[in-house]
Amino acid sequence: MDVSHDQNVETAVAAAAFLSGQQVTEKQCGGCGSVVAGINGRYACGACGWINHWSDGDTHLPGAEDDV
């Protein structure tokens, strides 16, 4: 089997495992009042550019050493 195919499969499996632990959430934009959707309580508004602080999220963010 092709090595690049194997790497693509491994990447897809890792992505699926990551996404299975994520939750899409919605709230009202803190800037303009639009409804915004985000992942695990982290939001960015496409209408006005507002973003909530990273610490407002529902989950712990990994450190740099965990980001491969």
All heavy atoms as TSV, in Angstrom:
chain	resi	resn	atom	element	x	y	z
A	1	MET	N	N	0.840	-1.182	0.000
A	1	MET	CA	C	0.000	0.000	0.000
A	1	MET	C	C	0.883	1.243	0.000
A	1	MET	O	O	1.974	1.254	0.531
A	1	MET	CB	C	-0.935	-0.006	1.211
A	1	MET	CG	C	-2.024	1.027	1.093
A	1	MET	SD	S	-3.308	0.928	2.336
A	1	MET	CE	C	-4.333	-0.374	1.691
A	2	ASP	N	N	0.415	2.322	-0.569
A	2	ASP	CA	C	1.126	3.590	-0.689
A	2	ASP	C	C	1.312	4.228	0.689
A	2	ASP	O	O	0.379	4.312	1.483
A	2	ASP	CB	C	0.312	4.498	-1.601
A	2	ASP	CG	C	0.997	5.820	-1.895
A	2	ASP	OD1	O	2.092	6.074	-1.357
A	2	ASP	OD2	O	0.427	6.591	-2.678
A	3	VAL	N	N	2.552	4.710	0.972
A	3	VAL	CA	C	2.851	5.326	2.267
A	3	VAL	C	C	1.994	6.567	2.498
A	3	VAL	O	O	1.485	6.783	3.593
A	3	VAL	CB	C	4.354	5.684	2.367
A	3	VAL	CG1	C	4.646	6.481	3.623
A	3	VAL	CG2	C	5.209	4.422	2.335
A	4	SER	N	N	1.809	7.394	1.458
A	4	SER	CA	C	1.000	8.604	1.631
A	4	SER	C	C	-0.457	8.253	1.943
A	4	SER	O	O	-1.118	8.953	2.702
A	4	SER	CB	C	1.081	9.502	0.398
A	4	SER	OG	O	0.532	8.861	-0.724
A	5	HIS	N	N	-0.949	7.149	1.371
A	5	HIS	CA	C	-2.305	6.696	1.692
A	5	HIS	C	C	-2.397	6.312	3.161
A	5	HIS	O	O	-3.359	6.674	3.846
A	5	HIS	CB	C	-2.699	5.513	0.806
A	5	HIS	CG	C	-4.066	4.980	1.105
A	5	HIS	ND1	N	-4.265	3.948	1.993
A	5	HIS	CD2	C	-5.297	5.371	0.675
A	5	HIS	CE1	C	-5.562	3.706	2.092
A	5	HIS	NE2	N	-6.210	4.551	1.302
A	6	ASP	N	N	-1.395	5.598	3.663
A	6	ASP	CA	C	-1.387	5.205	5.074
A	6	ASP	C	C	-1.365	6.435	5.983
A	6	ASP	O	O	-2.057	6.477	7.002
A	6	ASP	CB	C	-0.176	4.319	5.382
A	6	ASP	CG	C	-0.272	2.944	4.752
A	6	ASP	OD1	O	-1.375	2.569	4.300
A	6	ASP	OD2	O	0.758	2.253	4.700
A	7	GLN	N	N	-0.575	7.448	5.607
A	7	GLN	CA	C	-0.513	8.676	6.399
A	7	GLN	C	C	-1.853	9.404	6.372
A	7	GLN	O	O	-2.285	9.943	7.385
A	7	GLN	CB	C	0.598	9.583	5.885
A	7	GLN	CG	C	1.975	9.036	6.168
A	7	GLN	CD	C	3.072	9.840	5.494
A	7	GLN	OE1	O	2.831	10.559	4.525
A	7	GLN	NE2	N	4.282	9.705	6.012
A	8	ASN	N	N	-2.509	9.405	5.212
A	8	ASN	CA	C	-3.822	10.046	5.110
A	8	ASN	C	C	-4.844	9.343	5.988
A	8	ASN	O	O	-5.679	9.987	6.622
A	8	ASN	CB	C	-4.303	10.074	3.657
A	8	ASN	CG	C	-3.532	11.045	2.803
A	8	ASN	OD1	O	-2.891	11.958	3.302
A	8	ASN	ND2	N	-3.582	10.837	1.503
A	9	VAL	N	N	-4.795	8.029	6.026
A	9	VAL	CA	C	-5.718	7.264	6.865
A	9	VAL	C	C	-5.452	7.563	8.336
A	9	VAL	O	O	-6.375	7.797	9.111
A	9	VAL	CB	C	-5.608	5.750	6.566
A	9	VAL	CG1	C	-6.364	4.940	7.602
A	9	VAL	CG2	C	-6.107	5.452	5.166
A	10	GLU	N	N	-4.177	7.599	8.718
A	10	GLU	CA	C	-3.832	7.903	10.112
A	10	GLU	C	C	-4.303	9.308	10.491
A	10	GLU	O	O	-4.828	9.524	11.583
A	10	GLU	CB	C	-2.322	7.792	10.318
A	10	GLU	CG	C	-1.799	6.375	10.293
A	10	GLU	CD	C	-0.286	6.313	10.440
A	10	GLU	OE1	O	0.314	7.301	10.936
A	10	GLU	OE2	O	0.294	5.297	10.059
A	11	THR	N	N	-4.121	10.262	9.591
A	11	THR	CA	C	-4.567	11.626	9.845
A	11	THR	C	C	-6.082	11.690	9.987
A	11	THR	O	O	-6.610	12.363	10.878
A	11	THR	CB	C	-4.099	12.566	8.716
A	11	THR	OG1	O	-2.670	12.530	8.645
A	11	THR	CG2	C	-4.557	13.994	8.948
A	12	ALA	N	N	-6.796	10.981	9.124
A	12	ALA	CA	C	-8.260	10.964	9.187
A	12	ALA	C	C	-8.747	10.336	10.483
A	12	ALA	O	O	-9.704	10.832	11.101
A	12	ALA	CB	C	-8.824	10.209	7.985
A	13	VAL	N	N	-8.108	9.271	10.935
A	13	VAL	CA	C	-8.488	8.620	12.187
A	13	VAL	C	C	-8.248	9.563	13.367
A	13	VAL	O	O	-9.095	9.705	14.249
A	13	VAL	CB	C	-7.721	7.297	12.364
A	13	VAL	CG1	C	-7.874	6.745	13.766
A	13	VAL	CG2	C	-8.183	6.273	11.339
A	14	ALA	N	N	-7.101	10.255	13.367
A	14	ALA	CA	C	-6.798	11.195	14.445
A	14	ALA	C	C	-7.789	12.356	14.445
A	14	ALA	O	O	-8.248	12.800	15.507
A	14	ALA	CB	C	-5.370	11.720	14.309
A	15	ALA	N	N	-8.151	12.860	13.269
A	15	ALA	CA	C	-9.116	13.962	13.169
A	15	ALA	C	C	-10.490	13.533	13.673
A	15	ALA	O	O	-11.162	14.284	14.383
A	15	ALA	CB	C	-9.212	14.454	11.730
A	16	ALA	N	N	-10.914	12.331	13.315
A	16	ALA	CA	C	-12.214	11.829	13.763
A	16	ALA	C	C	-12.239	11.679	15.282
A	16	ALA	O	O	-13.238	12.015	15.931
A	16	ALA	CB	C	-12.533	10.500	13.084
A	17	ALA	N	N	-11.145	11.199	15.859
A	17	ALA	CA	C	-11.076	11.045	17.320
A	17	ALA	C	C	-11.154	12.409	17.996
A	17	ALA	O	O	-11.847	12.585	18.998
A	17	ALA	CB	C	-9.793	10.329	17.710
A	18	PHE	N	N	-10.464	13.398	17.439
A	18	PHE	CA	C	-10.503	14.750	17.994
A	18	PHE	C	C	-11.903	15.339	17.910
A	18	PHE	O	O	-12.437	15.865	18.888
A	18	PHE	CB	C	-9.516	15.653	17.251
A	18	PHE	CG	C	-9.652	17.100	17.607
A	18	PHE	CD1	C	-9.136	17.584	18.796
A	18	PHE	CD2	C	-10.299	17.978	16.753
A	18	PHE	CE1	C	-9.274	18.931	19.131
A	18	PHE	CE2	C	-10.445	19.314	17.082
A	18	PHE	CZ	C	-9.927	19.795	18.277
A	19	LEU	N	N	-12.525	15.242	16.751
A	19	LEU	CA	C	-13.838	15.843	16.541
A	19	LEU	C	C	-14.927	15.188	17.368
A	19	LEU	O	O	-15.908	15.843	17.736
A	19	LEU	CB	C	-14.205	15.805	15.062
A	19	LEU	CG	C	-13.376	16.734	14.176
A	19	LEU	CD1	C	-13.710	16.491	12.711
A	19	LEU	CD2	C	-13.601	18.177	14.546
A	20	SER	N	N	-14.780	13.913	17.693
A	20	SER	CA	C	-15.804	13.228	18.481
A	20	SER	C	C	-15.927	13.817	19.887
A	20	SER	O	O	-16.967	13.704	20.517
A	20	SER	CB	C	-15.533	11.734	18.550
A	20	SER	OG	O	-14.396	11.470	19.357
A	21	GLY	N	N	-14.877	14.474	20.367
A	21	GLY	CA	C	-14.907	15.071	21.697
A	21	GLY	C	C	-15.316	16.534	21.709
A	21	GLY	O	O	-15.296	17.173	22.753
A	22	GLN	N	N	-15.679	17.088	20.566
A	22	GLN	CA	C	-16.029	18.500	20.459
A	22	GLN	C	C	-17.547	18.680	20.474
A	22	GLN	O	O	-18.276	17.819	20.027
A	22	GLN	CB	C	-15.455	19.099	19.175
A	22	GLN	CG	C	-13.965	18.876	18.994
A	22	GLN	CD	C	-13.137	19.300	20.191
A	22	GLN	OE1	O	-13.213	20.434	20.644
A	22	GLN	NE2	N	-12.346	18.384	20.716
A	23	GLN	N	N	-17.980	19.814	20.974
A	23	GLN	CA	C	-19.406	20.110	21.019
A	23	GLN	C	C	-19.647	21.491	20.412
A	23	GLN	O	O	-19.026	22.481	20.821
A	23	GLN	CB	C	-19.919	20.098	22.451
A	23	GLN	CG	C	-21.396	20.393	22.558
A	23	GLN	CD	C	-21.894	20.346	23.993
A	23	GLN	OE1	O	-21.136	20.206	24.932
A	23	GLN	NE2	N	-23.190	20.488	24.150
A	24	VAL	N	N	-20.547	21.568	19.432
A	24	VAL	CA	C	-20.921	22.845	18.840
A	24	VAL	C	C	-21.933	23.510	19.765
A	24	VAL	O	O	-22.920	22.905	20.168
A	24	VAL	CB	C	-21.522	22.658	17.426
A	24	VAL	CG1	C	-21.997	23.997	16.869
A	24	VAL	CG2	C	-20.512	22.015	16.493
A	25	THR	N	N	-21.648	24.759	20.132
A	25	THR	CA	C	-22.512	25.520	21.030
A	25	THR	C	C	-22.875	26.848	20.367
A	25	THR	O	O	-22.200	27.292	19.449
A	25	THR	CB	C	-21.808	25.775	22.377
A	25	THR	OG1	O	-20.531	26.375	22.132
A	25	THR	CG2	C	-21.598	24.475	23.140
A	26	GLU	N	N	-23.945	27.474	20.828
A	26	GLU	CA	C	-24.394	28.758	20.292
A	26	GLU	C	C	-24.651	29.730	21.432
A	26	GLU	O	O	-24.990	29.335	22.545
A	26	GLU	CB	C	-25.694	28.607	19.503
A	26	GLU	CG	C	-25.568	27.836	18.223
A	26	GLU	CD	C	-26.884	27.778	17.460
A	26	GLU	OE1	O	-27.954	28.073	18.033
A	26	GLU	OE2	O	-26.841	27.415	16.277
A	27	LYS	N	N	-24.479	31.019	21.123
A	27	LYS	CA	C	-24.827	32.078	22.070
A	27	LYS	C	C	-24.998	33.370	21.305
A	27	LYS	O	O	-24.749	33.427	20.107
A	27	LYS	CB	C	-23.775	32.218	23.170
A	27	LYS	CG	C	-22.479	32.868	22.719
A	27	LYS	CD	C	-21.477	33.052	23.833
A	27	LYS	CE	C	-21.876	34.144	24.781
A	27	LYS	NZ	N	-21.002	34.340	25.914
A	28	GLN	N	N	-25.401	34.414	21.998
A	28	GLN	CA	C	-25.556	35.731	21.392
A	28	GLN	C	C	-24.199	36.427	21.393
A	28	GLN	O	O	-23.473	36.415	22.393
A	28	GLN	CB	C	-26.570	36.558	22.178
A	28	GLN	CG	C	-26.974	37.828	21.487
A	28	GLN	CD	C	-28.136	38.505	22.207
A	28	GLN	OE1	O	-28.543	38.091	23.287
A	28	GLN	NE2	N	-28.660	39.538	21.599
A	29	CYS	N	N	-23.834	37.029	20.261
A	29	CYS	CA	C	-22.577	37.755	20.121
A	29	CYS	C	C	-22.508	38.872	21.150
A	29	CYS	O	O	-23.469	39.611	21.347
A	29	CYS	CB	C	-22.458	38.321	18.705
A	29	CYS	SG	S	-21.064	39.455	18.484
A	30	GLY	N	N	-21.360	39.008	21.793
A	30	GLY	CA	C	-21.162	40.069	22.773
A	30	GLY	C	C	-20.953	41.440	22.149
A	30	GLY	O	O	-20.949	42.445	22.846
A	31	GLY	N	N	-20.781	41.482	20.822
A	31	GLY	CA	C	-20.576	42.756	20.151
A	31	GLY	C	C	-21.820	43.297	19.474
A	31	GLY	O	O	-22.253	44.420	19.728
A	32	CYS	N	N	-22.437	42.478	18.604
A	32	CYS	CA	C	-23.556	42.977	17.800
A	32	CYS	C	C	-24.887	42.267	18.076
A	32	CYS	O	O	-25.916	42.668	17.552
A	32	CYS	CB	C	-23.225	42.867	16.316
A	32	CYS	SG	S	-23.112	41.174	15.686
A	33	GLY	N	N	-24.868	41.204	18.863
A	33	GLY	CA	C	-26.099	40.510	19.210
A	33	GLY	C	C	-26.506	39.399	18.262
A	33	GLY	O	O	-27.509	38.736	18.487
A	34	SER	N	N	-25.737	39.181	17.192
A	34	SER	CA	C	-26.037	38.069	16.285
A	34	SER	C	C	-25.882	36.747	17.014
A	34	SER	O	O	-25.180	36.656	18.024
A	34	SER	CB	C	-25.067	38.072	15.099
A	34	SER	OG	O	-25.193	39.239	14.339
A	35	VAL	N	N	-26.518	35.713	16.513
A	35	VAL	CA	C	-26.309	34.374	17.064
A	35	VAL	C	C	-25.034	33.823	16.448
A	35	VAL	O	O	-24.855	33.837	15.230
A	35	VAL	CB	C	-27.503	33.451	16.754
A	35	VAL	CG1	C	-27.216	32.039	17.225
A	35	VAL	CG2	C	-28.761	33.974	17.416
A	36	VAL	N	N	-24.114	33.390	17.301
A	36	VAL	CA	C	-22.855	32.821	16.837
A	36	VAL	C	C	-22.738	31.381	17.321
A	36	VAL	O	O	-23.261	31.026	18.381
A	36	VAL	CB	C	-21.632	33.648	17.308
A	36	VAL	CG1	C	-21.594	35.002	16.639
A	36	VAL	CG2	C	-21.608	33.814	18.813
A	37	ALA	N	N	-22.091	30.561	16.547
A	37	ALA	CA	C	-21.829	29.176	16.931
A	37	ALA	C	C	-20.332	29.015	17.127
A	37	ALA	O	O	-19.530	29.679	16.471
A	37	ALA	CB	C	-22.326	28.215	15.848
A	38	GLY	N	N	-19.973	28.150	18.040
A	38	GLY	CA	C	-18.562	27.909	18.314
A	38	GLY	C	C	-18.357	26.479	18.775
A	38	GLY	O	O	-19.295	25.702	18.899
A	39	ILE	N	N	-17.132	26.154	19.019
A	39	ILE	CA	C	-16.757	24.830	19.503
A	39	ILE	C	C	-16.399	24.937	20.974
A	39	ILE	O	O	-15.535	25.730	21.361
A	39	ILE	CB	C	-15.551	24.268	18.714
A	39	ILE	CG1	C	-15.843	24.226	17.219
A	39	ILE	CG2	C	-15.136	22.906	19.250
A	39	ILE	CD1	C	-16.950	23.273	16.821
A	40	ASN	N	N	-17.088	24.152	21.793
A	40	ASN	CA	C	-16.816	24.086	23.231
A	40	ASN	C	C	-16.815	25.461	23.907
A	40	ASN	O	O	-15.986	25.741	24.765
A	40	ASN	CB	C	-15.495	23.375	23.493
A	40	ASN	CG	C	-15.548	21.924	23.109
A	40	ASN	OD1	O	-16.609	21.321	23.019
A	40	ASN	ND2	N	-14.398	21.328	22.856
A	41	GLY	N	N	-17.734	26.339	23.506
A	41	GLY	CA	C	-17.880	27.626	24.172
A	41	GLY	C	C	-16.903	28.698	23.741
A	41	GLY	O	O	-16.758	29.713	24.416
A	42	ARG	N	N	-16.226	28.492	22.628
A	42	ARG	CA	C	-15.319	29.513	22.099
A	42	ARG	C	C	-15.922	30.047	20.811
A	42	ARG	O	O	-16.251	29.288	19.911
A	42	ARG	CB	C	-13.934	28.916	21.877
A	42	ARG	CG	C	-13.307	28.544	23.211
A	42	ARG	CD	C	-11.917	27.958	23.071
A	42	ARG	NE	N	-11.360	27.707	24.382
A	42	ARG	CZ	C	-11.523	26.566	25.060
A	42	ARG	NH1	N	-12.215	25.581	24.540
A	42	ARG	NH2	N	-10.984	26.420	26.247
A	43	TYR	N	N	-16.057	31.380	20.741
A	43	TYR	CA	C	-16.826	31.986	19.665
A	43	TYR	C	C	-16.052	33.073	18.941
A	43	TYR	O	O	-15.228	33.766	19.540
A	43	TYR	CB	C	-18.115	32.616	20.220
A	43	TYR	CG	C	-18.951	31.647	20.988
A	43	TYR	CD1	C	-18.900	31.601	22.374
A	43	TYR	CD2	C	-19.777	30.745	20.336
A	43	TYR	CE1	C	-19.665	30.690	23.090
A	43	TYR	CE2	C	-20.544	29.838	21.043
A	43	TYR	CZ	C	-20.479	29.817	22.416
A	43	TYR	OH	O	-21.227	28.915	23.119
A	44	ALA	N	N	-16.384	33.268	17.671
A	44	ALA	CA	C	-15.922	34.400	16.870
A	44	ALA	C	C	-17.081	34.791	15.965
A	44	ALA	O	O	-17.674	33.946	15.307
A	44	ALA	CB	C	-14.704	34.019	16.041
A	45	CYS	N	N	-17.409	36.077	15.951
A	45	CYS	CA	C	-18.537	36.566	15.158
A	45	CYS	C	C	-18.043	37.012	13.785
A	45	CYS	O	O	-17.166	37.878	13.680
A	45	CYS	CB	C	-19.222	37.721	15.873
A	45	CYS	SG	S	-20.631	38.392	14.955
A	46	GLY	N	N	-18.642	36.451	12.754
A	46	GLY	CA	C	-18.302	36.827	11.391
A	46	GLY	C	C	-18.900	38.159	10.978
A	46	GLY	O	O	-18.450	38.771	10.012
A	47	ALA	N	N	-19.897	38.644	11.707
A	47	ALA	CA	C	-20.554	39.907	11.349
A	47	ALA	C	C	-19.779	41.126	11.852
A	47	ALA	O	O	-19.592	42.092	11.120
A	47	ALA	CB	C	-21.980	39.936	11.897
A	48	CYS	N	N	-19.291	41.072	13.100
A	48	CYS	CA	C	-18.629	42.257	13.668
A	48	CYS	C	C	-17.186	42.011	14.105
A	48	CYS	O	O	-16.483	42.947	14.465
A	48	CYS	CB	C	-19.439	42.799	14.841
A	48	CYS	SG	S	-19.338	41.806	16.357
A	49	GLY	N	N	-16.749	40.751	14.122
A	49	GLY	CA	C	-15.373	40.451	14.501
A	49	GLY	C	C	-15.149	40.188	15.982
A	49	GLY	O	O	-14.031	39.927	16.405
A	50	TRP	N	N	-16.211	40.245	16.783
A	50	TRP	CA	C	-16.084	39.985	18.220
A	50	TRP	C	C	-15.633	38.542	18.452
A	50	TRP	O	O	-16.053	37.624	17.758
A	50	TRP	CB	C	-17.435	40.217	18.904
A	50	TRP	CG	C	-17.493	39.801	20.348
A	50	TRP	CD1	C	-17.120	40.533	21.421
A	50	TRP	CD2	C	-17.960	38.553	20.860
A	50	TRP	NE1	N	-17.321	39.828	22.576
A	50	TRP	CE2	C	-17.832	38.589	22.256
A	50	TRP	CE3	C	-18.455	37.389	20.273
A	50	TRP	CZ2	C	-18.188	37.537	23.077
A	50	TRP	CZ3	C	-18.812	36.337	21.087
A	50	TRP	CH2	C	-18.681	36.407	22.476
A	51	ILE	N	N	-14.760	38.345	19.440
A	51	ILE	CA	C	-14.398	36.997	19.891
A	51	ILE	C	C	-14.439	36.989	21.410
A	51	ILE	O	O	-14.177	38.005	22.049
A	51	ILE	CB	C	-12.997	36.556	19.404
A	51	ILE	CG1	C	-11.920	37.530	19.892
A	51	ILE	CG2	C	-12.962	36.435	17.895
A	51	ILE	CD1	C	-10.515	37.034	19.655
A	52	ASN	N	N	-14.815	35.837	21.962
A	52	ASN	CA	C	-14.773	35.756	23.423
A	52	ASN	C	C	-13.373	35.302	23.843
A	52	ASN	O	O	-12.621	34.720	23.068
A	52	ASN	CB	C	-15.877	34.858	23.990
A	52	ASN	CG	C	-15.720	33.399	23.661
A	52	ASN	OD1	O	-15.203	33.019	22.621
A	52	ASN	ND2	N	-16.192	32.548	24.553
A	53	HIS	N	N	-13.015	35.613	25.065
A	53	HIS	CA	C	-11.693	35.258	25.592
A	53	HIS	C	C	-11.554	33.739	25.649
A	53	HIS	O	O	-12.522	33.029	25.963
A	53	HIS	CB	C	-11.519	35.870	26.987
A	53	HIS	CG	C	-10.117	35.811	27.475
A	53	HIS	ND1	N	-9.660	34.812	28.276
A	53	HIS	CD2	C	-9.068	36.644	27.231
A	53	HIS	CE1	C	-8.371	35.009	28.538
A	53	HIS	NE2	N	-7.996	36.118	27.918
A	54	TRP	N	N	-10.371	33.238	25.367
A	54	TRP	CA	C	-10.142	31.792	25.324
A	54	TRP	C	C	-10.524	31.113	26.635
A	54	TRP	O	O	-10.982	29.973	26.645
A	54	TRP	CB	C	-8.682	31.482	24.975
A	54	TRP	CG	C	-7.698	31.983	25.998
A	54	TRP	CD1	C	-7.048	33.180	26.000
A	54	TRP	CD2	C	-7.276	31.296	27.185
A	54	TRP	NE1	N	-6.252	33.299	27.105
A	54	TRP	CE2	C	-6.367	32.143	27.856
A	54	TRP	CE3	C	-7.574	30.061	27.748
A	54	TRP	CZ2	C	-5.763	31.795	29.051
A	54	TRP	CZ3	C	-6.957	29.720	28.945
A	54	TRP	CH2	C	-6.066	30.577	29.569
A	55	SER	N	N	-10.383	31.807	27.758
A	55	SER	CA	C	-10.675	31.195	29.055
A	55	SER	C	C	-12.171	31.042	29.308
A	55	SER	O	O	-12.573	30.365	30.256
A	55	SER	CB	C	-10.044	32.012	30.183
A	55	SER	OG	O	-10.619	33.310	30.244
A	56	ASP	N	N	-13.016	31.647	28.468
A	56	ASP	CA	C	-14.473	31.507	28.600
A	56	ASP	C	C	-14.971	30.154	28.079
A	56	ASP	O	O	-16.131	29.818	28.262
A	56	ASP	CB	C	-15.213	32.608	27.825
A	56	ASP	CG	C	-15.012	33.980	28.433
A	56	ASP	OD1	O	-14.658	34.066	29.622
A	56	ASP	OD2	O	-15.202	34.966	27.698
A	57	GLY	N	N	-14.110	29.397	27.413
A	57	GLY	CA	C	-14.515	28.123	26.831
A	57	GLY	C	C	-14.908	27.091	27.872
A	57	GLY	O	O	-14.631	27.232	29.067
A	58	ASP	N	N	-15.559	26.035	27.393
A	58	ASP	CA	C	-16.070	24.982	28.271
A	58	ASP	C	C	-15.048	23.896	28.599
A	58	ASP	O	O	-15.296	23.062	29.457
A	58	ASP	CB	C	-17.279	24.296	27.615
A	58	ASP	CG	C	-18.406	25.272	27.342
A	58	ASP	OD1	O	-18.491	26.304	28.028
A	58	ASP	OD2	O	-19.207	24.993	26.440
A	59	THR	N	N	-13.931	23.876	27.885
A	59	THR	CA	C	-12.935	22.824	28.071
A	59	THR	C	C	-11.552	23.424	28.239
A	59	THR	O	O	-11.301	24.588	27.890
A	59	THR	CB	C	-12.897	21.866	26.863
A	59	THR	OG1	O	-12.565	22.628	25.692
A	59	THR	CG2	C	-14.220	21.152	26.658
A	60	HIS	N	N	-10.645	22.623	28.747
A	60	HIS	CA	C	-9.247	23.011	28.925
A	60	HIS	C	C	-8.549	22.968	27.565
A	60	HIS	O	O	-8.729	22.006	26.813
A	60	HIS	CB	C	-8.566	22.050	29.894
A	60	HIS	CG	C	-7.092	22.232	29.989
A	60	HIS	ND1	N	-6.529	23.303	30.630
A	60	HIS	CD2	C	-6.076	21.496	29.500
A	60	HIS	CE1	C	-5.214	23.212	30.541
A	60	HIS	NE2	N	-4.925	22.125	29.864
A	61	LEU	N	N	-7.786	23.986	27.244
A	61	LEU	CA	C	-7.006	23.973	26.007
A	61	LEU	C	C	-5.666	23.288	26.259
A	61	LEU	O	O	-5.049	23.488	27.305
A	61	LEU	CB	C	-6.764	25.389	25.502
A	61	LEU	CG	C	-7.990	26.140	24.993
A	61	LEU	CD1	C	-7.625	27.576	24.648
A	61	LEU	CD2	C	-8.556	25.447	23.774
A	62	PRO	N	N	-5.198	22.489	25.308
A	62	PRO	CA	C	-3.895	21.828	25.490
A	62	PRO	C	C	-2.755	22.851	25.417
A	62	PRO	O	O	-2.887	23.898	24.784
A	62	PRO	CB	C	-3.840	20.851	24.309
A	62	PRO	CG	C	-4.741	21.442	23.287
A	62	PRO	CD	C	-5.821	22.153	24.049
A	63	GLY	N	N	-1.658	22.515	26.043
A	63	GLY	CA	C	-0.474	23.358	25.967
A	63	GLY	C	C	0.277	23.126	24.664
A	63	GLY	O	O	-0.025	22.193	23.910
A	64	ALA	N	N	1.264	23.951	24.408
A	64	ALA	CA	C	2.053	23.848	23.173
A	64	ALA	C	C	2.724	22.489	23.052
A	64	ALA	O	O	2.850	21.938	21.959
A	64	ALA	CB	C	3.078	24.966	23.113
A	65	GLU	N	N	3.145	21.930	24.159
A	65	GLU	CA	C	3.830	20.631	24.120
A	65	GLU	C	C	2.910	19.485	23.684
A	65	GLU	O	O	3.359	18.450	23.229
A	65	GLU	CB	C	4.468	20.301	25.479
A	65	GLU	CG	C	3.480	20.085	26.608
A	65	GLU	CD	C	2.952	21.375	27.252
A	65	GLU	OE1	O	3.360	22.476	26.858
A	65	GLU	OE2	O	2.094	21.245	28.142
A	66	ASP	N	N	1.604	19.702	23.802
A	66	ASP	CA	C	0.626	18.686	23.404
A	66	ASP	C	C	0.200	18.824	21.944
A	66	ASP	O	O	-0.511	17.976	21.414
A	66	ASP	CB	C	-0.629	18.775	24.283
A	66	ASP	CG	C	-0.322	18.511	25.748
A	66	ASP	OD1	O	0.545	17.652	26.024
A	66	ASP	OD2	O	-0.911	19.178	26.611
A	67	ASP	N	N	0.596	19.912	21.295
A	67	ASP	CA	C	0.208	20.186	19.917
A	67	ASP	C	C	1.279	19.649	18.977
A	67	ASP	O	O	2.316	20.266	18.802
A	67	ASP	CB	C	0.005	21.687	19.704
A	67	ASP	CG	C	-0.523	22.026	18.343
A	67	ASP	OD1	O	-0.973	21.114	17.628
A	67	ASP	OD2	O	-0.506	23.215	17.985
A	68	VAL	N	N	1.014	18.492	18.416
A	68	VAL	CA	C	2.021	17.871	17.551
A	68	VAL	C	C	1.974	18.376	16.161
A	68	VAL	O	O	1.328	18.476	15.353
A	68	VAL	CB	C	1.932	16.342	17.567
A	68	VAL	CG1	C	2.341	15.866	18.954
A	68	VAL	CG2	C	0.550	15.864	17.250
